[in-house]
Amino acid sequence: MIDGVLTSSTLISDSIQNWVPTVLQQYPDSRLLDCRVVALEHRKNRGGSEHEYVLLKLRYTGLEKSHLRFARIDRSFQRNTSRVVQHYRTLLRGRPLAADDVIIVTPTPLRTDSVSLYEAYFDHDHAPSIFDLALVLNAISSLSPDYDLWKEMCYWHARMVFEGLTRTFDGHIEEGAEPSKRGKFAGFLTLLDEEGRFLLRRRNFMQRVSDVHELPTLPRVLERISSMRAELFRVEPHNVEVCIFMSSLAFQFGKLTIFEGTQVNAALALWGAMCIGLCVFLLVL
């Protein structure tokens, strides 16, 4: 039993808002560290609004046996069934609604009638854990809590989830069956550029044609992911390589191991801190 991933139920369906704290409050449970994202797909529905989403393949390797699960990440908007028409009018006028970001975990993949746009897999040493997945989803949702038809809709959300995971954890990306359809509607209308900027311009009844809308682009999403991981794992995102380098030097002189919390005498600790501080200072200049 692992809350949020492996339960007595064959299906887990929850909002990202609820699922993320359910997972993070279990840190550093080794079972969740051993439950990893081994592959993912960016997919697109064939009909209707051509909804885009991300499908993840999760593997937990326990002491007794391995478990395989699939997680589907979707973005829509919170709606009242009796006011659907009014909701769409609100969206078409460029007014956002509260986003409904959902994760569904099942024993078999929920692909519906869709086509693969891009696929990726991770090497064993770089595969993100469930904690990492929770941080990525939380970073994206915190940057865009609203669903805007002209900005942070499902195309943008799926792109950020896919790129956030693959770029942060060195995923190996491959083209799916129809990669040219990513970020496009009806096969020809391109809505997003490569950094996640929304390109389509809208016309309100009372306004001029708007400029390209400001929204969190991929670099900003990656920066938020990095800072959230640093906060959870207590590693400064801009100084990771410096810390590793300096810890290795200090180890040669006094068996100092920063990340394992080894007890060292005050002189060695001060020496290591001064070296790290100097390198950080030089990087900032």
MARLUM-139718 format. One record per residue: y, x, z of N, C-alpha, C, O, CB in turn. Coordinates in steps of 0.001 Angstrom, whole numbers, plus 524288, in hexadecimal, padded with zeros to 5 digits. Last residue first. Glycine has a CB too. Layout:
N
YXZYXZYXZYXZYXZ;...
REM end
This chain:
285
88F0C873237D952893878759A7D6B989375874E27D0EE896FA876BD7CE3B893B387B497D7ED;8854586F737DBF8889A486BBA7DBC588E4986DFC7D8E38912A86B227D64C88B4786A247E145;87F37878447DC4187E13874427D864882948708E7D7B38839E86EB67D36187944871457D9E5;8836B87D937E4C4883F487FE57DF94882E387BE67DB528855B87C117D73288044884897DEFB;88037876C67ECD2885C0877B97EBEF886AF879E77E66C88A53878427E3BE887E587B837F014;8755E877DE7EC1F877BE872C67EB0D87D7C8735F7E9DA87F7F870D37E64E876FF86F117EFAB;8748A882597EF30872F6880CC7E9E58755187B7D7E86A8770B87AB97E3FE86CF2880947E97B;87841881B77F98787AE2885087F5BA8798F883627F02C87D008830C7ECD48796988ABD7F694;870C087B1F7FE3087633879807FDE08793F87C9B7F9DA87C7B87A6A7F70D878C487A0880322;867DC881727FD728680587C7D7FA9E86DA287AA67F9F486F27878D97F5C3864CA878527FD7A;86AFA889A080420869AF88AA77FEA7869FF885BA7FB5F86C1E885C77F70E8644388D027FE38;86C688846380DB1870D58870380B3B86FC688814805748734988781802388720C88C2180E12;86239880E480FB38666387D1280EF386B1187F8A80C3386D7087D1E808C98681187AC081434;85CE288A7B810F985B72886F780CBD85FBC8830F80B8E860D7881F880701856768841E80E0E;8620388E4781A01862198913F81520860D788DBC8107D8637B88E0180C7B85E38895CE81560;85F60886A28215F864D78876581FFE8654588A4981ACC86885888E981788867B788A6A82452;8548788827821B585696883128202085C3F8839181E6685DD08814381A7C8561F87F1C8249A;8540E8926C825778521A8914B820468543C88C1D81E488559B88BAC819B284C2A8913A82045;8588D890C682F8E85AE08947882BDA8591D893558264C85C5889346822BC8597489A1482D54;85214889AE834B18576E8882F83358859CA88BC382F4585CB788A0082BE285AD28882D8382B;84502888ED82F5D848DD88A788334884E55889868313F84F1A888AB82C948482F89038834CD;83E6F87D2282B44840128828A82A8284415883EB82EA084652880768311C8424F88367824F5;834C3874018284C83844875F282C4D8397F87BB782B49835EB87ED782A88835DA87532831CA;8348B86D3D81C2D832568714881F8B83666873258237F83AF8873C98222883055875E981C41;8361286501815078382C8649681A4D83605868A581E10835B186798822BF8371A85F4881C66;833A48655A80AFC82F5E863F680E7583113863D28141F82DF7862AD8179B82AEC867BE80DCF;83C818687F805C583ACA8631E804FA8363E8618E808708350A85CEA808D983950862567FF67;83E4F87323808E38421286F00809F783F93869A5809EA8405B8668E80D848467486F2D8060D;8387887CCD80E91836FC878B880ADB83A43873E680C0A83928870F880FB0830FB8777480B2D;838AB88A178109683BB7885528113383A1D8817A80D0A83A5C882BA80867841A088670810E9;834E989431812368314388FD7811D0833FF88AAE812D0831F08874A8158882CC28908B815A1;83CD289B9F8119383B7E89984816AF837DF894E68169C837A5891F081A648403D8980A81966;83D6B89FD38079983F798A2B380C0E83D978A08C8114683CDF8A383814FD845528A2A580BEB;838DF898E8800CA8375089E618006B8390E8A17B80536836878A548806B9839928A0D47FB79;83E3388FB980310838B08901F8047E836DA895BF8046F8339F89743807A98355888CDD800D2;8479F891447FE728475E8917580420841C08920F805FB840B189492809F1849CE88C8E8067D;844A288FBB7F40F8469F894C87F5C5846248955C7FBB28447A8996A7FDAB84C53895767F413;84190885357F47383DB0889257F2F883F7488E977F49483C43891C47F64483CAE888F97ED11;84AEB880807F7098469D880287FAC8842698842E7F98C83FF7886547FD178444187AA57FAC7;850AD882577EE1D85226885017F2EF84DCC884C37F6F584D13888707F9F88571C882A27F52B;84B4D87C047E6CA84BF68819F7E5E784D0B8847F7EB0884AAD888877EC288506A8829A7E201;84C1F872217EB54846F38744C7EA508475687A397E9B98442387D1D7EBDA84484871D07E55B;856F6870E57EB7E8540B870DF7F06184EAF873527EFA584CE5876477F2FD8537F86B4E7F278;85945870FE7E0C685B71875087E423858518756D7E93185723879B97EB0186136873E77E553;85442868007DD648526986D0A7DB74854778717E7DEDD851B7875557DFBF8541A86DD77D5BC;85A33860867E3348548C860ED7E3DA8529D8664C7E21E84FB4868DF7E4F3851C185C987E0BF;8647485DDB7E2F48632A862F47E51D85D4E863C37E5C085BA28674E7E88A865D2863A67EA4B;8669E854097DFEE868E48582C7DCB28672D85D9C7DE808684D861817DBE986ED9857CC7DCC9;8616F84D9C7E76385FEE84D727E1E9861FC851F67DEAA85F618539C7DAFA861BC848827DF97;85C4D851D47F34A8611F8513B7F04E85FF28517E7EA7985DA1855557E8BC86523855777F1DA;852C884AA47F9708539D84F467F62C8587F84E5D7F2F3858CF84A7B7F02284EC78506A7F292;84E77842037FEDA851BF845E3801878520B84B0D7FE898519C84F44800CF84FA7846E280705;84985839BF7FA888464C83E677FB5C84956842F07FDC684730847257FEA9843F1840217F63C;851D6832857FA6C84CCE8312F7FCC3849B7836127FE28847908367C8026F849A382DC17F90E;859FE838007F58C85AD2835AB7FAAF855A88347C7FD608551F835578021485E0D830B37FA34;8559383AC37EC0F8574A83EDC7EFA1857F483CB87F520856A083F557F8F085C688414C7EDBA;8541E831157E7A084F848342F7E8E7850F1838767ECC584DEF839AA7F05284D1C8368E7E3F0;85EA082E587E65B85B5882B307E9CD8566382E287EB56854A382DD17EFCE859E9825FD7E723;861F9835E77DF2C8645D835BF7E45F861138329B7E830860BB834007ECC7869D7833717E410;85BAA8337C7D66385B658389D7D8DE85D8D8387C7DE6A85B3683AB67E1FA85E5F83C9F7D5A0;85F158295D7D3F98599C82A447D5698591D82F657D8648567E82FA87DC6A8561382A567D07F;8697E82B8E7D14486861828387D5D0862B9828F97D7A3861B4829337DC5486962822617D479;867D8831937C83E86A8C833D77CCB886974830B67D1AD86895832F97D5D387071834187CBB1;8632E82A417C1BD8603082ED67C356862A9831807C81585FE8833727CB8385FC1832B57BECD;86BB5823677C082866DB821887C2F5863A9826247C4ED861A4826007C94A8639981E3D7BF0F;872A7829DA7BB2787413827E77C05586F4C825E47C34486EE38269C7C8018782A823917BFDF;86D2D82BAF7B1BB86E79830007B54086FE282E377BAC286E79830C47BE95872EF833177B304;86C5D820E97ADD2867D1823D87AF948693C828767B313866B7829297B71C864C9825C17AAEF;876F2819117B31A8740681B817AEE086FA281ED07B13086F4281F6D7B5F1877A981EE07AB60;87B6D80D5B7B813878DD812477B9848759C814717B507871E3811EB7B3528756A8117D7BE52;885DE809557AF8B8815C808337B2C087EC180D527B41487FBD811437B18287D89804707AFF6;88FDF803D67A86E88E73807F87AC0A889CB806297AF43889DA801E07B1728931E809787AF99;88E727FF6679B4588EC17FE617A0DB88D29803177A40B88997805FA7A29C88B627F9C77A246;896E780143790E2891BD80270792F2892008023C798E38956A804A779B4188FC6807E079104;8A0787F6B17915489EB07FBF17900D899257FCB279211896F37F9427949E8A2668001C79261;8A0837E96878C8D8A0AF7ED5C790AA89EFA7F2A878E9289C5E7F30478A8C89D397EBBF79547;8A8FF7E1A47854B8A40B7E474785408A46B7E8F5789248A82C7EBF67890D8A2B07E67C77FA3;8B0E77DA0B78E3E8AFEE7DCEF789748AA7B7DF5A789A78A7C47DF1F78D9D8B4237E131788A1;8AE337CD8A794698AF807D30F794638AEB37D56D78EFE8AC2A7D32078B9E8AC3C7D5F779869;8AA6F7C3A9795358AFCF7C463796DB8B1867CA1F796868B5D97CB6D7982E8B07E7C26279C62;8A0517C40F791D58A39A7BFEE78FAF8A9617C0F1790D88ACCD7BF5178DE28A1F47BA9E791E5;89C7F7D14578F2489D1D7CCCC792978A0AA7C8C7790018A3A27CA0578C6E89F567CE7F797F3;894057D88178846899027D5C1787AE899017D10F78B59895F17CD6778ABC899ED7D401781DE;88E827E575789C988E5F7DFC678A4F893D37DD8078972897BD7E043789DA88C417DE3078FBF;887807EFB0783C088C667ED94785CD88C277E7AD785E1889DB7E53C7826F891187EF6F78289;87D3E7F855786A987EE67F3607845A883E37F17B786EB8846C7F1A678BB287A977EF3B784E0;87A938011878C9087DD5801BC787E987FF67FCA5785C1884127FC9F7834387ACB8046D783C0;8790680692798CD87876801C4795CD87C5D801D57914F881088029079235879467FCE179951;872D28129079B40877B980FAE79A9E876D380AF47972A8743880B467932387C078133579849;86A1F818DE79C5186A15813D179EEC86F3C810E179EA086FF980D117A176868A4814887A475;869F2821937968A86B408224379C0786BA081D1679EE986D4281CEC7A36E870548253279C8B;867E681E3278C7E863F58215F78F198650E82234794DE861788236B797D5863898268C78C72;86CB2810BE78C6586C3B8160178A398686A8192078D91865F5816F679117871AB818C6789F7;868C28038578A188698E807EC78DA28696480D1078AB38666280DB77870286573807E9791F2;867BB7FC83781C786AE27FAFF7864286C357FF94789D58704F7FF9278C57868177F6DC78953;866A27FAA677479866277FE82778A9869DF7FD2A77D1886E987FCBA77C4A867428041177698;8601D7F26376D13864F47F260770178645A7F5FD774CC861DC7F492778A8866667ECBE771DD;856207F27D7689285A5C7F556765F585F4C7F5C37692E862797F9387682585BA27F2C4760E6;84E707ECC876E0184CDB7F12D76AD0851357F45376855850287F87C766298497A7EF4F766BE;851F67E57D774D88508E7E3AA76F9984F717E83276BDA84F807E78176718854EE7E04476D64;858647EF7377BA7857007E9EC77B77856297E862775C48593A7E9C87725685B517E67477E12;855167FBAF781B7856F77F89977D44855367F2F077DC88511F7F1C978008854FC7FAEC77811;850AF801FF7892585642800FA7898F858807FDDE7851A85D447FD63784A585914805ED789F6;846E7805E67806D848FF80650785BF84EE380579785BA851B9807E8782B4847AB80BAF78826;842F18061C77691844E08011477873847308016277DF08493C7FD7F77FE6840847FD1E77860;83E9280F9C77448843BF80E7F7720884615809647740A84ABC8086E7734D8435F80E4976C1C;8346880FDF77830838B08122077B4983E1C810BF7794E841DA810B677C538382A817EC77B69;82A2A809E1777BF82F03808A4774F7833B680AC077800836B4807AF77A2E82F8B802A677422;821F580EA577D51820E680C657782C825E280B7E7750D825EE80C377704C81DF68074A778C0;82847819C47835C824818158C78344823CF8138177DB9824EA8163C779EC8263381126786ED;829738278A784DC82B1F822B778253826C581EAC782838222C81FF4781E882CC3823C377CA4;8292782DAE79155826F482CEC78C26828F6827C3789EA82A068241578CD1820E382CFF78C55;82C77836FC79AF782DBC8321A7983D82B5D83217792CA82B8C8360079000833B383156797E8;828F183B307A6D6827F283C657A15B8286F8374E79E3B82538833C579EC88226583EF77A099;8322D83CD37B15082E23839EE7AE9682DA083B9D7A8E98316F83D437A67C82F418342A7AEDF;837F58418A7B9CA835DD844897B55583158841BF7B2A382D33844087B1C98340E849E97B726;83CD683B4F7C106837BD83D837C262834F483FF17BDAA8302A840577BD978344D8394B7C4C6;846448381E7BCC58463F83A4A7C20B8412E83D2D7C334841328410F7C60A84713835FB7C60D;8434B834187B31F846BD838AA7B35A846B883B387B8B68471D83FFE7B92084C46837217B1E8;83CAD82BA67B59F83AC982FE27B24383E32834BE7B29F83C2C839197B27083A8682E0E7ACA2;842E78252E7BC4E83DF0827637BE0C83C5E82C237BAC783AE68302F7BCEB839A78233D7BDCF;84BAC822F37B5FE84C558250A7BB458475F827A37BD488479882BCD7BFAE84DF9820B87BEFD;8475981E8C7AD0E849C5823B27ACAB84A79826297B211849EF82AE77B2A884F0E8234B7A9E3;8436C815067B1708401C8188F7AE6E8425E81E147AE5C83F9B821DA7AF7C83F738168A7A8D6;84C60810CC7B65184791811B27B9508442B815B87B68284242819687B8F08448080C817BA19;85374810317ADE9854AF813707B26A84FD48149D7B5AA84F3A818FC7B795858CA810CA7B5C7;84E588091F7A72584F8A80E707A55985085812067AA0484EA0816717AA168545B80E6C7A1AA;84E1A800257AD568492C802977ABC684A13808347AA04846F680BAA7AB3A8468E7FF717A761;859167FE417AE0A855F47FF3A7B2B5850D7802037B15984F67805D07B3EB854CE7FA137B587;85C2F7FC5A7A39A85E69800AC7A69685AE18021B7AB2E859D2806B67AC13863E77FF417A88D;856247F36A7A182855C57F80D79E29857AA7FCE37A11A8551B800F57A11B858FD7F74A79917;8593E7EC147A928854007EE557A96C8536A7F32A7A6008507D7F6B67A76784FFF7EA4E7A7D7;866BA7EFBC7AC04862927EBEA7AB2985D597EEBE7AAEA85D087F3557AC4F863887E8BA7A614;871AF7F34C7AE8486CD47F49C7B144868C57F04A7B0C48678A7ED907B48886DF07F5AC7B705;8782E7EE647A4E7877CE7F3927A74D872607F4727A98D86ED87F6287A6C687BF47F4397AB97;878807E46F7A1B887B297E83F79E6787B0C7EDB97A0BF87D947F14979EBD880C77E69279D7D;873BC7DEB57A9528717C7DE767A419873C27E28C7A07E8714D7E40479CA18724C7D9217A1CC;871597E3EF7B54F875917E2B67B1AB873547E2F37AC2F8713F7E6FA7AA9487A4F7E68F7B24F;86D6D7E2E27C1D786B767E26B7BC81870037E0B17B9168723F7DC827B9E1866BF7DE777BC25;870657EBEC7CC40871387E71A7C94486EB47E76D7C3E086DFA7EBA57C1AF877107E5F97C8B8;86F347F5887D0C486CD37F1107D37486D3D7EBF17D07186AC37E8127D1DD86F4F7F0657D8B3;86E99801197CD2F86F8C7FC5E7CA1B86CE67F7B47CCA6868BE7F60F7CAE186D957FD0E7C473;86CAA8089E7D497870EF809887D0E68724C804A07CDD5876BB8040F7CC1086F7F80DE87CD26;86405804827D98A868D38051C7DC9A86D86806197D912871E5804977DA648683F809997E088;85C7E804E57D1B485E517FFC97D38986364800377D699866B37FCBD7D65385A287FD357D6E8;85B5180FDB7D0DC85D1080CBF7CC5F85F3D807857CE288635F805DE7CC568588C80BE37C881;857D0812AD7DADA85C81815157D8A185EB3811C67D4388636F810FB7D3E485B4D81A977D6A5;84E9D80CEB7DBBC852F880BC37DF378581080DFE7DD1F85C2980B847DD8C851E480DE87E4A5;8485C811C47D448849B480C3B7D3AA84E5D80AC27D70E851B0807B17D56D84501808C57D508;847DD81BDA7D8E2849F381B177D39C84BAE8156E7D2D084FFA814707D0E4845D781C9A7CF7A;8431C819A67E2868485B81BE17E25D84AE581B257DD0C84F8B819F37DCB68482E821A57E3BC;83945815EF7DF5683CC1812827E2518425C8147C7E22684600811607E1AE83AE9812137E7FF;8355381EF97DA998363681A417D78183A02816A17DA4183D8F8147D7D7D08310C8176B7D675;8346A825697E36A83802826CE7DF3583948822187DBD083DC98214D7DA52835B282B2A7DBDE;82C9E81FDD7E8C0831BD8209A7EB29835CF821F97E70483A2981FED7E71B8317E824E97EF5F;8246A8210A7E1F58269D81BCD7E29682BF081C197E54282F63818F07E427822DE818497E5C1;8272682D287DB0582460829EC7DECD826D58247E7DEFB82AD08237E7DC7A8247282C7C7E448;82690832577CE0F8298C830227D26C8262682CD17D5FA822B182A027D42A82E1182CE27D062;8203983DE67CA3781FF98382F7CA3A822EA835F87CEED821E18378D7D35981A3C836507CA49;81F82848817C9E8824B9846397C97D824C2840487C9DA828EE83DE47C9CC8272B847DA7C472;8152784B607CA59818BA84DBF7CE2081E2184B3D7CE208210984BC77D1EB8193F8537F7CD07;810A6845E17C1D880F2E8449B7C7378132E846A07CB2781477843E57CEE6809D0846DB7C873;819FC841C57B83A816398458C7BA37815378445D7BFFD81888842207C2A98183C84B467B974;81B66834B97B36681D28838FF7B6BB818AF83CBB7B7E98143283B1C7B88481F78836E07BBD1;81F3C82DF47A7A181B8282F277ABC781D72833F47AEAE820B4836E47ACB6815E58300D7A98B;8245B8235B7A015824D7828767A29A8208C829167A6A081E81825477A8BC82A438291F7A52B;8293C81C6B794D68256D81D34798F782634822A179B488286C82614798C681FC781C84796E2;831068129378EA683013818047901882C2E8182B7949B82BDF8148C797C28354581AD37919D;82DC88087578B218322280B4E788C7831838112B789B58317A814497860B837648095F78B04;823A97FF8D788BE8253A8045378B6382999807047885C82933807C5783A0820898080478C0A;825A07F1C478913824627F67978624826677FB2F7892682A667FADB78BCD826C37F6457808F;81FEA7E59978DDC823FE7E98E78D5B821FE7EE4078A5A81D577EEB47893A825F87EB3E792BA;81CB97DBE17943C81CB77DCB878E94821147E09178D47825617DF0378BC981D707D76F78B85;818927E2477A02D81A107DD8F79D45819B97DEB179768816BF7E21A795CA81FB77DBB879ECD;8152D7EA1D7A6D48182D7EBAB7A23781A7C7E6FB79F4B81E147E7B379C2F814BB7EECE79E8A;811867ED627B1F2813F27E8897B019817717E9CC7AB6D81C297EA787AC0B817287E5D47B48E;805667F4107B4A780ACF7F4157B2B080C957EEC77B0B7809A07EBFC7AE2780B5E7F8097AE5B;7FE997F1437C0B47FE907F1E87BB03804277F17B7B8F78075A7EEC97BB557FAF77EDBE7B85B;8011C7F03A7CB2A7FCB97F3AB7C9BD7FC5D7F4B67C3E47FA137F89D7C2467F7A47F1507CB98;80F427F0CD7CD4880A677EE137CC15806047F1FE7CAED807147F68E7C9D580B307EA5A7C769;81BD97EE787D189817887F2357D1BA812697EF3C7D11C811557EB967D40C817967F5657D6F0;828747ECEA7CD798237A7EA1E7CDD981F217EE307CD8281EC17F1077C9A6822EA7E5D67C969;835827EC817D128830F87EFCF7D03C82C167EC837D11782BA97E9AE7D4F4831007F4B77D3E4;8424A7E8EF7CC9683D337E7857CEBE839287EBB47CD80839517EE257C95C83B6A7E2347CC9C;84F267E5297CDE084BBD7E98A7CC92846937E8D17CF72846827E82A7D43584E547EEE27CE04;858067DDA97CA8B852F87DC887CCE784F2F7E0C77CB0D84C647E01A7C732850F57D6DC7CB67;865D27DE357CD008611C7E0007CA5185C3D7DE8A7CD6185C527DE387D22D8614C7E5E97C978;86F227D4357CCD286C007D7C07D007866FC7D92F7CD2D8643C7D5C87CB2D86ABE7D5417D55F;876D77D4AE7C111873F27D1D37C50C870C67D5C47C83186FDA7DA247C66C870557CD8D7C28E;883867D7047BB0387E4A7D8807BCD887C057D4907C0B387ED37D1947C33687E797DDDC7BF60;889727D2337AFAC8898C7D22D7B5658840B7D3547B7698804A7D0DE7B5B188B967CCCF7B78D;88A107D0EC7A50388AD67D6257A72C88B2F7D65C7AD0B88D017DA3C7AF3A88F987D86E7A4FA;887697C7AD7A0D088CF97C8887A19D88E227CDCC7A42D892A27CEFF7A55E88F337C42E7A4E8;87CC17C8057A17587F237C8A479C4E884FB7C99279CAF887457CC027993A87E157C3DC798F6;87B5D7C5D07AC3187A127CAF67AA1887CB97CBF17A4DC87EB87D0377A3EA874317CB837A981;87E757BB467ACA6881167BF357AFD9880317C4AA7ADA8883D67C7C87AD4F87F2B7BEEC7B583;877137B6CD7A61787CA07B6877A4AF87FB77BAA17A7A58832B7BD2A7A57487ED87B10E7A5D1;86E247B8877AC0986EC17BB3A7A709874647BB057A51B876407BEC17A2B786B1F7B8D87A2F2;870427B1E47B49886F837B77E7B559870617BA757B0438730E7BE747B03286A097B8997B77A;8705D7A8217AFE1875307AA297B222874D67B00D7B307878AB7B2DC7B24C876687A75F7B746;865CC7A75C7AD62869BA7A7507A93A86EDE7A9977AB34871677ACA17A87B86A947A1B57A72C;861317A7497B781860117AB787B3D0864417ABD37AF94866117B0197AE5285AB77AAA27B155;861217A1387C068866307A2F17BE55865887A74A7BA4D868F67AA9D7B9C0869BA7A4D17C2C8;8579279F237C46485AB379A927C2F285FEB79C107C07B862D2798AE7BEAC85BA8797327C7B5;853D07A8C77C7318517E7A61B7C2B1854A77A1687C0E98546579FE67BC5A84C057A4637C3FC;85BF77B2F97C99285A7E7ADE17CB9A858947AAA87C6F885B797A9E77C33485F307AB217CE84;859767C0B57C9BC85AF17BBD27C737859177B7217CA488553C7B74E7CD26858C87BB9A7C1BD;85C5A7CDE87C89B85AE07C9B57CC2885CF27C4927CA0B8618C7C4197C8B985CF77CABB7D1BF;857D97D4547BD1885C127D2AA7C08C85A277CE2B7C3ED856D27CB147C25B860FB7D1077BD5F;84FBB7DF977BB80851D27DAB47B9718567F7D94A7BCE8858D17DCB57BF5D84D877D62E7B95E;847867EA357B98384CB07E8727BB3484E077E3607B86784D8B7E2EC7B3A4850E97ECAE7BA20;83B437EFA97BDF983E5F7EC217BAB4843C87EB4B7BCF8844917EB9D7C1B483B9C7E6E37BA15;830607F7567BDDD835BA7F7247BFDA8390B7F3F07BC11839917F5567B77F838097FCC57C091;823537F70D7C1C78270A7F5797BDB782C6A7F4D27C03382CFD7F21D7C422825447F04B7BAF8;8190B7FF627C49281DD47FCF57C6808216D7FBC77C1EF8226C7FF217BEA282099800847CA87;80BAA800377C72080FBF800297C3268146F7FD367C55F813DA7F9127C7BE80DC27FD957BDEF;8023D808BF7CD4880576804137CD2280982804A87C8C480A9F808F97C6F6808298031E7D283;7F69380DE07D2187FA2C80DA67CDB47FD1B8087B7CDD67FABF804557CE6D7F73D80E527C879;7F166816707DB887F2F6811257DA247F6F78116A7D5C17FA5B814D47D5BE7F53580E2F7DEF3;7E66181E4D7DF1F7EB8181DA87DCAE7EC75817EE7DB667E8D1814FA7DA547EBF0821047D7B4;7E05C820047EBDC7E05681EFC7E6427E5E781E6A7E4427E9A081E167E7497DD2381A0C7E504;7E160825447F5A17DC6F822FE7F3F47DC328221B7EE1B7D840823507EBA37DB8581DEF7F6BB;7EB4A829417F6C67E6EB82C6B7F8877E1C482A6B7F65E7DE2F82D797F5617E6B982C8C7FE6D;7F28E825D37EAE97F173825E87F07B7ECCF829517F1C97EAA482BF37EE667F083820787F270;7FB96825A97E2157F6CB828927E2F47F5F58291A7E8CF7F85882C697EB5A7F6FF82E047E044;8013981C5D7DA53800CA81E277DFBC7FB81820C87E06C7F76F81E687DF7680176819887E3AD;8096981B067CFA18043F81CAA7D1688049781E987D705807C4821F77D852801FC820F77CDCF;80F9C812797C6A780F8F814EB7CBC8809F9816747CD41806478138B7CC41811EA811387CFEC;81731810DF7BBDD811BB8118D7BD70811B1814BA7C276813868192B7C28A80E6B8144E7B908;82105807987B88B81F6380C6E7BB0E8198F80C5F7BC3B817508084C7BD708227C80D4F7C012;82994802B47AF5182466802137B1928228C807617B39B8228580B377B0B58207A7FFCC7AD7B;835E37FCD57ADF1832E8801AA7AE9882DC9800757B15482DA67FD907B52B83612805C97B1B6;83BFA7F4DE7A3D283A5D7F5FC7A926837477FB0C7A9388362A7FD4F7A51F8371B7F1727AB6F;843A17EBED79C53841687F11D79D0B840387F2067A2D28430E7F0357A641845287F55B79AF2;843367E07579449843BA7E2D27997A8411D7E82C799B983CDE7E8E579795841607DF3979DA0;845FD7DA4478BB4843D97DF8D78B11844B37E2C479004846A47E72A78FDF846617E25178654;8484F7D01978CC484C9E7D3BC78DAB84AED7D96A78D0F84E117DCFB78DCE84EE37D2E579315;83E437CCAB7841B842697CAE178793846D87CEB9787F8848F27D07478401840477C9D478CE5;834307D6D7782A8837347D22C7814583B8D7D0FF7851B83C6F7D3E4788D8833A67CD89780E8;82FCB7E027786668304C7DF4B780C8833E87DABB77F6A836707DAD777B5482AFB7DE5877E73;834D07E88779079832557E3AC78EC78336E7E2B878903837807E44A786FE834437DF0479213;8329E7F5DB79237836407F1DB790528332E7ED1278E9B82F6A7ED7F78BA6839A67F3F878BBF;831A9800C479B5482F877FCD7797D18339E7F8B07967E837867F8137993C82AB57FA4A79A41;82EC080D0879F1083353809BE79E2A831BC805DA799F883095807607958F8385280D0E79C7C;82520811167A80D8267180F427A2CE82B8980C347A2F382C7D8092A7A68D8220180BDB7A088;81F2F81BC67AF2582286817287AEAD823A4815F97A8FA8232F819557A591827A8817EF7B1AD;816F3822787B894818AC821577B33C81C2481C877B34581C10819847B704813F0820867AF88;815F0824457C3138138E828137BF8181535827357B9D8814E882ACB7B6A880DA1827D17BFE7;81B7B823B47CEDF81C36821907C9A281A11825997C5CE81C31829E47C55E82228820417C87A;812E7824187DA2B816AE826427D67E816ED8233C7D15D81338820A17CFC28155F82BE07D564;80FED825DD7E6DC8100A821B67E2E78145C822FF7DF0C818F5823017E075810EA81C2C7E570;8119C82D497EE2580D2182E0C7EAAB80CA8829CF7E6888095582A267E3138082D82E407EDD0;819AB829207F38B81AB082E047F0CD8164C82F317ECF281724831C57E8FA81B508328B7F4B7;81482820EF7F8008185081FC07F3EC819F6824AA7F10481B818245F7EC7881D1681D127F643;80E688267A7FF1980BD8823317FB3680F91821E57F6C080DF7821C57F238809D081E2A7FDBD;8152C82B64805E2812A282E94801E580FE982B517FDBD80F2982D217F95980EBF8323380467;8215A826B88093A81BCB8255C80928819178283E804A381A91827978001C81B0B81F508089E;82BBC829B380D7E828E582C7C8095B822FE82B798097581FF682F32809C1829E58324D809D3;82ECE81CEE8089682F4082297807D582EB58256780D0983112823A1810D583481824008053B;82F4C8126C809D982A3C814DE80AEB82A5C81ACD80A3E8267381D6C80B37826198128E8075D;838B980F1F8066A8380280F2C80C14832C38119580DAC831E0812A7812468386A809A480E39;8377580EFC7FBA083A21813727FE06839728139B803F383993817D28064383FE6813497FCB5;83236805457F9A282FCC80A547F8758325380EB67FBA182F94811D17FE108303980B887F296;839317FDD57FD13833C07FD7F7FEC183100802B17FDF782DD98045580136830E37F92C7FBC7;84256800757F792841FA801B17FD2D83C73801467FF5583B1A8040A80307845827FE1D8003C;83E527FD257ED1D840088027C7EE4C83FDF803A37F42683D75807837F5A98458C8035F7EC3A;83C5D7F2497ED788380F7F6017ECE78399A7FB827EE7F836877FE427F0F7836217F60A7E753;845D37ECF47EE068422E7ECAA7F27183E0C7F0F17F23983C697F2FC7F64183F897E7577F290;84A977EFD77E4A384DA87EFE77E97584A2A7EFC77EE4B84B6A7F23B7F23C8516C7EB477E98E;843577ED787DD42844447F2F77DE728472B7F37C7E398846477F72C7E68D8475A7F59C7DA06;83B287E2CE7E1228401C7E4BF7DF1D840997EA847E08A83E897EC3E7E486844CF7E1877E150;82D907E1FA7DDBA831D07E2417E183836C07E4067DEC48368D7E66F7DA9B830717E5FB7E610;8206F7E0217DD80825377DEF77DA9D829B17DEB37DE85829997DB917E22B824B97D9BC7D774;813E17E4647DC458188D7E4E77DF8681D407E3ED7DC1581DFD7E69B7D829818E07EA687E232;806D27E0467DBBC80BE67E07A7D9238103C7E0D57DD2E810457DDF37E10780CB37DBA87D59F;7FE477DFDE7E1F87FDAE7E2AA7DCFF802E17E3407DA2E803507E66A7D6967F9CB7DFD57D979;7FFB87E2567EF94800C57DF127EB04800307E24B7E60E801787E6ED7E5FB8064A7DCA67EB55;7FEAF7EA297F6967FA2C7E6BA7F5EF7FADC7E31F7F1457F7087E1107EF377F9467E3857FADD;805027F50F7EFF6804817F12E7F4157FFA07EDED7F3177FCCC7EEC87EF4C8096F7EDA87F461;80BBA7FF687EBD3806507FDAD7EC5C805F67F9FB7F1018068D7FBA07F57B802888026A7ED0D;8173F7FE557EBBA814258008E7E77A80E8E7FE797E78880CD27FC107E3BF8141A806827E7DA;81C357F9E17F42B81F2B7FA7A7EF6081C0E7FC737EACA81DF17FC4C7E65E823887FE007F049;814E8800747FDA0818DA7FC7C7FC8E81BD77FDC17F79481DBF8021C7F6DC81CA07FC0080127;80825802D57FBFD80D22805927FBB18113C801857FA248110C7FF677F5D480CF080A4B7F7AD;7FB588033A80000800008000080000804EC8036980000805C180680803977FFFC7FC53804BD;
REM end
